[in-house]
Amino acid sequence: MKTALLLLGLVPALAAAPALTLYHQGFAVVRERVPLRLVAGETEAAFAGVTAQVEPDSVVLRDPAGKVAFRVLEQSYRADVVSQALLLTLHEGREIDFLVRDRDAREHTVRGKVIRGGHQPGGEPVAPIIEVEGKVRFSLPGEPLFPALGGDGILRPTLSWRLASPAAADLEAELGYVTGGLGWQAAYNLIAPEQGDLLDLVGWVTLSNQSGQTFTGATVKLMAGDVARVAPRPTRMNRGREAVVLAMAADGAVTEKAFDEFRLYALPRPVTLRDRETKQVEFLRATGVRAPVLYVFDGAPGMSFGGGPNRDPGFVSQGSAKVAVFREFRNSEENRLGVPLPKGRLRFYRQDAADGRLEFTGENELDHTPRNELVRVRTGDAFDLVGERTRTQYNGSNRQEFAEEDFEIRLRNRKATPVTIRVVERLYRGGNWRVTQHSAPFTRRDAQTIEFDVAVPPDGESVVTYRVRYDWR
């Protein structure tokens, strides 16, 4: 026995609130409750509330209570929603009428042959081509008039099933599926006073919906972490104009918990996320976060040990280079934080005491950061700090068994206040090395890098020298 069934997607006023889990990679898991009225035997059902980017093979339709043992015999997904471009394409090679209005608002029809309709599945339509009175035009001569739609025309992307059940039953089924076009990103604004390193931090999550479906009053969770996905086939998406909405979570806080090997954030209240809408929700606010500035001079960026001894005397990096500016802070409770930070963009601002306004001072990307870890991001290059690296001597044995190099690093500070600059030196010739002479203490960071922390006085200069010996025997 068979019966046709109209599901919840066609009567949204009765719909239960959907649940969404959004992922950084631009996809989401959607869960909907849909009423099913099954008969003994086979039932045909359709649901017209799915997105335009659903992955059909990810669809799960089940009884969440586990009481009704129905089976899905067949499933179909159709996304060819009726549109003018689609109907024109379906009439390619045929003649149809076009309604034309003249300047006096009088109407008449002209007959035209559709050469190209312009519909492109998953992409932007192209200009139609119409032949009128033996002449071809790349526009419509008027409003196209189509014959009545057949029974297979759809107005929204639709899932349909053929279900089998041993007995008649009414149930509230759960529909779940993976879809593209939905995602989220985090962003952080850090605000500093004119002087000092105590910052205020505000974190936002940005929800983006380009899925072709509006979700009303949805329960939203956000999955943070690098979830493995098989790369999808490339698709073209019609984004159109986007609306941007700011939504403050004033009636609650975003909650967070560990989930599997990832972090799961739950928004405190239902969210309506319209198609082609971007919505922002505050999820973190902290004051008094200590984030000191770190100045770094790396006179040989990109130089590294290449896997074998480098005995070439001419292989050297020297000259002037910029002094990079970093901000660093500990993601700890002692530093007013201590929560897992999902990856996103960090923007830094500093207040101008002259007018009280904020000025932008740099930005960079933050990776997923667990609690109690150190965050260090580059925000730009210092204007008033200069570094120079010079090799002053090179001695090598005739048999190329060893070599010695001397370097001099000059640091100039044109600020009115003292600064400390971290000098990064890369020992890139390989083999066994040791620093035999040095004018300042250094720290061995790894197998081929040493660092000096050098104090430079106001409007002054400091010099660091060292000698390194490489032994290749």
Secondary structure, 3 states (H helix, E strand, C coil): CCCEEECHHHCHHHCCCCEEEEECCCEEEEEEEEEEEECCEEEEEEECCCCCCECHHHCEEECCCCCCCCEEEEEEEECCCCCHHHHHHHCCCCEEEEEEECCCCCEEEEEEEEEECCCCCCCCCCCCEEEECCEEECCCCCEEECCCCCCCCCCCCEEEEEEEECCCEEEEEEEEEEEECEEEEEEEEEEECCCCCEEEEEEEEEEEECCCCCEEEEEEEEEECCCCCCCCCCCCCCCCCCEEEEECCCCCCCEEEEECCEEEEECCCCEEECCCEEEEEEEEEEEEEECCEEEEEECCCCCCCCCCCCCCCCCCCCEEEEEEEEEEEECCHHHCCCCCECCEEEEEEEECCCCCCEEEEEEEEECCECCCCEEEEEEEEEEEEEEEEEEEEEEECCCCCEEEEEEEEEEEECCCCCEEEEEEEECCCCCEEEEEEECCCCEEEECCEEEEEEEECCCEEEEEEEEEEEECC
